[in-house]
Amino acid sequence: MASRAQQRRQWLQGLFGDAPIAIHNASTDASFRSYYRLRCEAPPAGGDSSLPSYILMDAPPDQENCQAFITVSRQLARAGLNVPKLIATDPRQGFLLLSDLGTRDYLRVLDSDSAGPLYADALRALVQMQTRVDAGDLPGYDATLLNREMQLFTDWFLHRHLRLAAGKELLAILAHSFEFLSQACLEQPRVFVHRDYHSRNLMRTDAANPGILDYQDAVSGPISYDLVSLLRDVYIRWPQARIEHWLDQYFALACGAGLLDRGDRARLGRWFDLTGIQRHLKIAGIFSRLYYRDGKARYLADIPLTLSYLLEVAGRYPELDQLSAALTELDIRGAHQRASARLPERAP
């Protein structure tokens, strides 16, 4: 049976023929997908000769759903958003040839001066997604999925990473808090949700900024979810005053688009905070799982910011007093540092 690398080469040969192709690793992500940047003097069959490079997505079909990426790509493109063009698709084998949006993701180019215009563009694109993309056929961000995500915090961060055997009292606090956070998400207006709308998945482009990547897990869900992914990004932190300013910008856009009413500003702030806690519980669990299950160590370094958001915001809400107190007593930030210090670079 041909190796995955051989399958890639055979598939590309079917597109480019015998023309020489320069292939370089473009990136890997938190899934089983991998990406390669291709340069070839000849365009692929039916391709655009003006494109200087292409991206090959390799998504093994037994582990990834290529068709979801194709479907959502077409929805976003029809809505006028800047996403990679689908040049050739083979969902059966798990290969896609895409146009290349470049190498300048937001995280590379963000600083205190560039943040204003870059986030203004990202907020406009977000409202465009929420108003022009029909989320009716997407999976729902329902209570089952919300709670399953938060359970990752218990299973992978507390139990596996911190080696904490949670007692009945802590488990009861977590269950109560998860239910409260789930309901806070479910009470919000439902829109298209990218699910990872942050600085590593937004590309700085010269036209139609931003380019948008990694949307194959999109769902129909709470209006504040992508907003908190963007503004309480676990890869870069901004002062609360700037976050509030961007929340005001989004609120004005959302009201103008009919997504929210003028009296919803305080409610939006609450939704933003509580949805963020749900997301950061999930992320601490996912980043731990990426190390222990998948051998990807680099995400462990992003857990401290995730925990800081979690502790700071939970402490503002009386309904989460018990959760805040329990996590503070466990010293989860210090416990994470100690747990990480004992780990080899890659999990066995």
N, C-alpha and C positions, 0 to 999 in steps of 0.2 A: 504494500500500500504506500502511495506517495506521501512524503512528509508534507507538513503544512507549507514549508518554504517552497517545495517543488510545486505544490498546487498553486501557490501565488505566481510563480514564474510561468507556469503553463497558462494560467488565466490571462496574465499580462501579454504573453506572446500572442494569444488569440485576439487581443485588441491592437497591439502595436506591431505585430508581425516580427520581422527580424531586426527592426530598428534598434540600435543600442539604447538602453535605458539606464540612467544613473539613479540608483535607489538608495535613500538614506532614511534612517529612523527619524520620524517626525516627533512622535510622542507615544507614551502609553498613558492610560488613565486608570481609574479605580475599578474598572471592569476587566473583562477578559479581552477587550478590543485592543488592537495595536494599529498604529498609523505609520505610513511611509510616504515620504515626499519623493516624487518622480520627476525627472527631467528627461525629455526626449525631443530630438529635433523634428521628428515626425509626429503629427497628432494621432490619437487613437482612431479607430474606425468610427466614423460619424462624429468625431470630436471637433473642437474649436481650435484651429491652428494658431489663434492669437494668444492662447494661454501659455505662459512661460513654464508652468509647473502644475502638477496634479497631486492629489492626495489619494492614496490607496488605504481604505479602511479594511482591516482584516478582522472580522467578527465571527469566530467559530460558531457554526449554526447550532451545535449542541449546547452552547453556553450563552449565546446572544441572539437577539431577535432583530435581524436586519430589516425585516419588513416594517417594523415600527418606525425605524429611522426614515425609511423611504416615505411612508405615509405622512409623518409629521413634517418632513422636509417640504413636501408638496403643499401642505396646508400653510406653512409659514411663508413659502415663496409666493403663493397666491395672495397672501395678506400684505405683500410688499416688503417683507423683512429680508435682511441680508443674510442668507444662509448659503452653504456650499451648493453649487449646481450638481445635479445628478447626471453624470456623463455616461456611466455604464453601471448596471446593477445585476447582481447574481445572488439573490437571497438564498438559493438552495446551497450554494457553496460558502456563502457568507463573505462575499467580496463586493465592495463598492468603489468605483472610481469617481472622485469628486473634484470640483475646482478647489483651488488653494487660496484660502483667505489670509495667508501670510504667517509671520512668526511673532507679531507684536500683540500678544494678549494684553489685556488691561493691566494685569499684575506687573508686567515688565515696564509699563510706561506711566503708571500712576504716581503722582507726587502731589504735594499740597497745591501746586499751581494748575496742573493738568486735570485734577480731580473734578473741578467744577464743570467744565464743558463735557468731559467724558461721561460723568454721571447724568448730566442733563440729556445727553443722547441716549443713554441706557434707559432712563426713565420714560422718555418718549417712546422708545421701542417697546418697553414693557406694556405701556397702555395700548399701543398698537396691537400687540399680541392679545391682550385681554379683551379687546373690542372687536377685532377683525377675524380672529380664529375661532371657529366653532368647536367647542370642547365637548359637544354632546355625545360624540362617538368614542371619546377617550375613556379609559378606566376611571372610576371615581376614587377620589381620596376619601375613603369612607372610614368609619370607626375601626374596622378590622385592620386596615393598612396602617392607620395612624398609630394604633396601639402596638402592632407588630414592630413598627420602626422603633418605638420607644423601648420596647422589650430588649432591643439590641444593647441598650445601655446596661441593663441588668446582666444580661447573659455574657456579653463580650468585654465590657469595660469593668464592671464591678467584679463579676465572678472570675473571668478568665485573666484579665490584665492585672487587676489589683489583688486577685486571689482572695477575695472577700466572700465569706459564706454569710450571705444576708439572712438575718433572723426574721421571725414572723412580723415583728414590729416594723422593720424597715421595708419588708415586702408589702405590708399593708399601706404604708405611707406612699410607696411608689405606685401601687395600684390606684389609690385614691387620686394622686396627682396626675397620673396618666389619663384617668377618666376626665378630670377637670380640663386638662389641656386639649384632649380630643374634642370635647364639647365646644371649647372656645374656637377651635378650627372649623367645626361643622356649622356653627351659627353664622359664618361669614358668607357674603355673596360668593358664588362659585363662578370661576373663570378658567381659561386655559392656564395651566401651571407647568412651567418648564421643569422645575424641581432642582436645577443646579445653575441658576442664573447668577453667576458670580464672576470674579475677575479672571479666573483661568479659562472660562468658557466664552468670554466676550473678547473679540479681536478688534484692535484699533485699525480701522480701514480708512483710506483717503476719501472714499465715497460711501454714502449710506451707512455711516458708522452707527452702531457697532455691527461687526460680523458676529453671528450667533452660532455656537456649536453645542453638541452633546445634549440634545433635546429628546432623544428617543424614549425616555421614560416619562414623557409628559402625561399629565392627568387632568381631570376636571376637579378643581379644588379651591381652597380658600384664597381670597383676593390678596391677602398680605404675604403669602408664602414666598413668591419670587422677590418681593420687595425686601423681605428680611434676608433672603439669600444674598442679595446685592449689597445691602447697607450694613448688615452685621456679618460680613464675609469672614469666614474662618481663616482666610489667608492674609488679610490686611485689616487693620483697625483704624477707625476714624474717631475723632472726638465727638462726644454726644451732641454738642452744638451743631456740628456739621450734619450729623444724622438727622437731627430735627429739621434743619433747613431743607434737606433733601426730601424728608417726609412731607413738608409743606409743599414743595414743588410737585411731588407725586399727587398729593391731595388735590391741588388745583387742576392738574391734568385729568385726574380721575373724575372730578366733579364736572369738568367741561365735557367729558366723554359720556356722562350719564352713568358711570359705574358707582358713584357714591353721591350722597346728598350733602349739602353745605353744613348740616348739623352733625356730620359723622366724624369730625376731626378727632375728638377725644376717643371715640370708639375705635378708629383706625389705629391710634397709638396703643391702645390696649390689645387689639388683635395682633399688631406687629410684635409686641413684647411676648405674648403668650405663644404665638406661632413660632417665634424664635426659640423659646425654651424647648418646644417639641422638637424642632429641627436640631438643636444643639445636643439634646439627649441622644437622638439618633446618630448624629455625626460622631460623637465620642465612641459609640458602639461600633459604627462602621469602620472608623480608623483603627480601632483595636482589632477588629476582625480581619482587616486587610493585612495586618502583620501576622497574626496567629494562623489564619487560614490560608492566606495567599502569599505570605512571605514578602510583603511590600512594607518596608520599614519607614519610608520617608514621611508617611502620614502621621506617625507618632509625634513628630515635632510640631504638628499643628493642633494637637489636643489641648495644650495649655490655654490658648486663646479661646478655644471652644468652651472650656470649663470656666474661664473668667466670665464670659457672657452669661453662662448658665447661672452661676452663683450671684452675679450682680443683679440680674433682672429678676430672678426668682425672689430675691429679698425685698422687692418692691410690692409684692402682692400678698395680702393676708391669707388668701386661699392656699398659698404655697409656703406658709410659714414652717410647717412641719418638714417639707422637703428641703427647704433652705437650711433649717437647723440640722437636719440629718446629714446633709452633704458637707456642711461646714464642720460638724463634729468628726466626720470621717477624714477631713483634710484631703479632699480628693485631688487637689492640685499637688500637694506634697507627696501624696501616695503615688500619683502618676510619675512624678520625677524619680522616686525611689524604685518603682517597678521598671521604668525604662532603663535605669542605670544598670540593672542586672541582666539585661537582655543582650544576646548576640546581635550582630548587625542584621542577620536574617533568621527568621524563625525556622527551626528544623522541620 
